[in-house]
Amino acid sequence: MSKLRSLVPSPHSLFVFEAAARNLNFAMASKELNVTQPSVSHSIKALEKHCGAVLFTRENRGVQLTEVGRVLYDGVRASFSRMEESFKAISPEATQYLTLAASTSMAAHWLMPKLYELQHDHPNLKIKVVTTDRDVEPDSEIDMTIWIRDRGFQRANTWFMCDEVVFPVCSPAYVASHPRIENVSDLSNHNLLHSFDPHRKRISWDEWFDRVGAGAAQAPPNMVASDYQLVMLGALSGEGIALGWNFSAQLLLKNKLLLRPLDVSVKTGGAFFLVANERRADQDKLGILVEWFLSQTADLR
């Protein structure tokens, strides 16, 4: 057990001491604490007696901390500040985050770069981003997430954002250092970056080639990554050509970090949907987030 209980006559005495030391005036401290000035003086004298040290020198216009009083005040002030931050951190107001669940690539390349703008416009909106390797159901832990479903998918608290469109992407550096790509068949002569996601169904290079009518151009993978984010990092670093999604690659293309070496794409028949927790009490804040998502994806619709 902490020895603090035996070192302090009462918790109230510390509040009185802190107010008196901060204001250097017993009258101001009494007004702040809503007690009488004699009560403040009595508490300080009791604390000094308990500590066996003089904490204040009394003067006509107020009081001054002694050297011992300054040491105690520095410790009390720092402790109060830490306790205040701790109480703020666990208060209901502090913990009312809107929690968004997304894939690692979506969070890294679309959500995070854009969320700063959202929080600038809505400073009281607290956002927590959770990355997940599978689709999750909005519940008590997750307020909102993004699913890819058939375009006709419907359910309560779900909003269509854009169709799922897939196309090759690579870095400008890769294009500059490799043979020109003029048609789909040329892709088989390049380093194609492959991924296999065990929990989310993503179109593969083989499927993509089939969809564009170029099955003969298929190329077996030399390496497969289990996380699509690794494929994106490979494309960004100039290692090869990846399949890019119109939604998650939107900013990378806009900022010219990636480009489309070939103007051929596949519209899968799927779509990106925003899915929200319909049981959340604070629907107003959820509504702000929905409106923002829809505005940010308007040019993809």
C-alpha positions in Angstrom: 0.0 0.0 0.0 1.2 3.5 -0.8 2.7 5.5 2.1 1.0 8.6 0.8 -2.0 8.2 3.2 0.4 8.6 6.2 2.2 11.5 4.6 -0.9 13.6 3.9 -3.3 14.6 6.7 -6.2 14.7 4.2 -6.8 14.9 0.4 -8.6 18.2 1.0 -5.4 19.7 2.5 -3.6 19.2 -0.8 -6.4 21.0 -2.7 -6.2 23.9 -0.3 -2.4 24.0 -0.5 -2.3 23.9 -4.3 -4.8 26.8 -4.6 -3.0 28.9 -2.0 0.4 28.2 -3.6 -0.8 28.9 -7.1 -2.6 32.2 -6.1 -0.1 33.2 -3.4 -3.0 34.6 -1.6 -5.2 32.8 1.0 -8.2 35.1 0.3 -8.2 34.2 -3.4 -7.7 30.5 -2.6 -10.7 30.6 -0.2 -12.9 32.3 -2.9 -11.8 29.7 -5.5 -12.6 26.8 -3.1 -15.8 28.4 -1.8 -14.6 28.2 1.8 -13.7 30.9 4.4 -10.3 32.4 4.6 -9.8 31.2 8.2 -10.6 27.7 6.9 -7.8 28.0 4.4 -5.4 29.3 7.1 -6.3 26.5 9.4 -5.8 23.8 6.7 -2.4 25.3 5.8 -1.3 25.4 9.5 -2.5 21.8 9.9 -0.5 20.7 6.8 2.6 22.5 8.0 2.3 20.9 11.5 1.9 17.5 9.9 4.9 18.0 7.6 7.0 19.6 10.3 8.0 22.4 7.9 6.9 26.0 7.2 5.4 26.1 3.7 4.6 29.8 3.4 6.0 33.1 4.7 3.1 35.4 5.6 3.4 39.0 4.3 1.0 42.0 4.4 -0.1 41.7 0.8 -0.2 37.9 0.6 2.1 34.9 1.1 5.2 33.5 -0.5 6.3 29.9 -0.7 9.3 28.9 1.3 12.0 26.7 -0.4 10.3 23.6 1.2 6.9 24.9 0.1 8.2 25.3 -3.5 9.4 21.6 -3.5 6.0 20.4 -2.3 4.1 22.7 -4.7 6.1 21.4 -7.8 5.2 17.8 -6.8 1.5 18.5 -6.1 1.1 20.5 -9.3 2.6 17.8 -11.4 0.5 15.1 -9.8 -2.7 17.1 -10.1 -1.9 17.7 -13.8 -1.4 14.0 -14.4 -4.6 13.0 -12.5 -6.6 15.6 -14.5 -5.4 14.2 -17.8 -6.2 10.7 -16.6 -9.7 11.7 -15.6 -10.2 13.5 -19.0 -9.0 10.4 -20.8 -11.6 8.1 -19.2 -14.5 10.6 -19.3 -17.5 9.8 -21.5 -16.8 12.8 -23.6 -13.2 11.7 -24.3 -14.1 8.2 -25.2 -16.8 8.9 -27.7 -14.8 8.0 -30.8 -16.4 7.1 -34.1 -14.6 3.9 -35.0 -13.9 3.1 -38.6 -12.8 -0.4 -39.7 -11.0 -0.7 -43.0 -8.4 -2.8 -44.8 -4.8 -1.8 -44.3 -4.5 -0.4 -47.9 -7.7 1.5 -47.7 -6.7 3.0 -44.3 -3.2 3.9 -45.4 -3.9 5.3 -48.9 -7.3 6.8 -48.7 -8.7 7.2 -45.1 -5.7 8.6 -43.3 -4.7 11.3 -45.9 -8.3 12.5 -46.0 -9.3 12.3 -42.3 -7.2 15.2 -41.3 -9.3 17.5 -43.5 -12.5 16.0 -41.9 -11.2 16.7 -38.4 -10.1 20.2 -39.4 -13.7 20.9 -40.5 -15.2 19.1 -37.5 -12.7 19.4 -34.6 -15.1 17.9 -32.1 -15.4 14.7 -34.1 -13.1 12.1 -32.7 -12.1 9.3 -35.1 -10.5 6.0 -34.4 -9.3 3.9 -37.4 -9.0 0.1 -37.0 -7.4 -2.0 -39.7 -8.7 -5.5 -40.3 -7.9 -8.3 -42.7 -11.6 -9.3 -43.1 -15.0 -7.7 -43.3 -16.5 -7.0 -39.9 -20.0 -6.3 -38.8 -20.6 -2.9 -37.3 -21.4 -3.5 -33.6 -20.6 -2.1 -30.2 -16.9 -1.8 -31.1 -17.2 -0.7 -34.8 -19.4 2.2 -35.9 -18.7 2.1 -39.6 -16.9 0.1 -42.2 -16.5 -0.4 -45.9 -17.7 -3.6 -47.8 -17.5 -4.7 -51.4 -20.8 -6.4 -52.3 -22.9 -7.0 -55.4 -24.1 -3.6 -56.8 -27.7 -4.4 -55.9 -26.8 -5.0 -52.2 -29.3 -3.3 -49.8 -29.8 -3.2 -46.1 -30.5 -0.6 -43.4 -27.8 2.0 -42.7 -25.9 1.2 -45.9 -24.9 3.7 -48.6 -23.6 3.0 -52.1 -20.3 4.9 -52.7 -19.1 3.7 -56.1 -18.7 0.8 -58.5 -15.7 -1.5 -58.1 -13.4 -0.9 -61.0 -10.0 -2.6 -61.3 -7.1 -1.7 -63.5 -3.3 -2.0 -63.7 -1.2 0.5 -61.7 2.5 1.1 -61.3 4.9 3.8 -60.3 6.2 6.4 -62.8 9.7 5.1 -62.1 8.7 1.6 -63.2 7.3 3.0 -66.5 10.4 5.0 -67.2 12.8 2.0 -66.7 10.8 -0.8 -68.5 9.6 -1.5 -72.0 6.5 0.4 -73.1 3.1 -1.2 -72.5 0.9 -0.7 -75.5 -1.7 -3.5 -75.1 -2.9 -6.0 -72.5 -0.7 -8.8 -74.0 2.4 -6.7 -73.2 1.7 -7.1 -69.4 2.8 -10.7 -69.4 6.3 -9.5 -70.2 6.4 -7.4 -67.0 6.7 -8.1 -63.3 3.1 -8.5 -62.1 2.6 -8.2 -58.4 0.2 -10.8 -57.0 -1.8 -11.1 -53.8 -3.9 -13.7 -52.2 -6.3 -12.6 -49.5 -7.7 -15.5 -47.5 -10.5 -13.5 -46.0 -11.5 -10.9 -48.7 -12.2 -12.0 -52.3 -10.2 -9.8 -54.6 -10.0 -10.3 -58.4 -6.7 -11.9 -59.4 -4.6 -11.2 -62.5 -5.9 -14.4 -64.1 -9.5 -13.3 -63.6 -8.7 -9.8 -64.8 -7.1 -11.1 -68.0 -10.2 -13.3 -68.6 -12.5 -10.3 -68.0 -10.7 -8.3 -70.7 -10.7 -11.2 -73.1 -6.9 -11.9 -72.9 -6.6 -15.2 -71.2 -3.6 -16.1 -73.2 -1.7 -13.2 -71.6 -1.8 -14.8 -68.2 1.5 -14.9 -66.3 2.1 -17.2 -63.3 3.3 -15.4 -60.2 6.9 -15.6 -59.0 5.8 -14.3 -55.6 2.4 -13.9 -53.8 1.7 -11.6 -50.9 -1.0 -12.5 -48.4 -1.7 -8.8 -47.7 -2.7 -6.5 -50.5 -0.9 -3.6 -48.8 2.4 -5.3 -49.5 1.5 -5.4 -53.2 0.7 -1.7 -53.1 4.0 -1.0 -51.4 5.8 -3.0 -54.1 4.0 -1.0 -56.8 4.9 2.3 -55.1 8.5 1.3 -54.8 8.8 0.5 -58.5 8.9 -3.3 -58.1 6.2 -4.1 -60.7 2.6 -3.7 -61.8 -0.3 -4.3 -59.4 -4.0 -4.4 -59.8 -5.4 -1.2 -58.5 -9.0 -0.4 -57.2 -10.6 2.9 -58.2 -11.5 3.7 -54.6 -8.3 2.9 -52.7 -6.0 4.1 -55.5 -7.9 7.4 -56.0 -5.4 9.6 -54.1 -2.3 7.7 -55.3 -3.3 8.4 -58.9 -4.3 12.0 -58.2 -1.0 12.7 -56.5 0.9 10.9 -59.3 2.5 8.4 -57.0 0.9 5.7 -59.2 -0.2 5.8 -62.8 -2.2 3.6 -65.1 0.2 2.2 -67.8 -2.7 1.0 -69.8 -6.2 2.5 -70.2 -8.0 -0.8 -69.7 -10.2 -1.6 -66.7 -12.7 -4.2 -65.4 -16.0 -3.2 -63.9 -16.6 -6.2 -61.7 -20.3 -5.8 -61.0 -19.5 -5.2 -57.4 -19.5 -1.9 -55.5 -18.2 -0.2 -52.4 -20.7 0.3 -49.7 -20.5 2.3 -46.5 -22.0 0.2 -43.7 -22.9 1.8 -40.3 -24.0 0.7 -36.9 -27.7 1.4 -36.8 -27.8 1.0 -33.0 -25.4 3.8 -32.3 -27.1 6.4 -30.0 -25.2 9.5 -31.5 -26.6 9.3 -35.0 -25.9 13.0 -35.6 -22.1 12.5 -35.6 -22.5 9.3 -37.6 -24.5 11.4 -40.2 -21.6 13.8 -40.5 -19.3 11.0 -41.3 -21.7 9.5 -43.9 -22.2 12.8 -45.6 -18.4 13.3 -45.7 -17.7 9.8 -47.2 -20.3 10.4 -49.9 -18.9 13.8 -50.8 -15.4 12.4 -51.0 -16.4 9.6 -53.4 -18.8 11.7 -55.5 -16.3 11.9 -58.4 -16.1 8.1 -58.5 -19.9 7.7 -59.0 
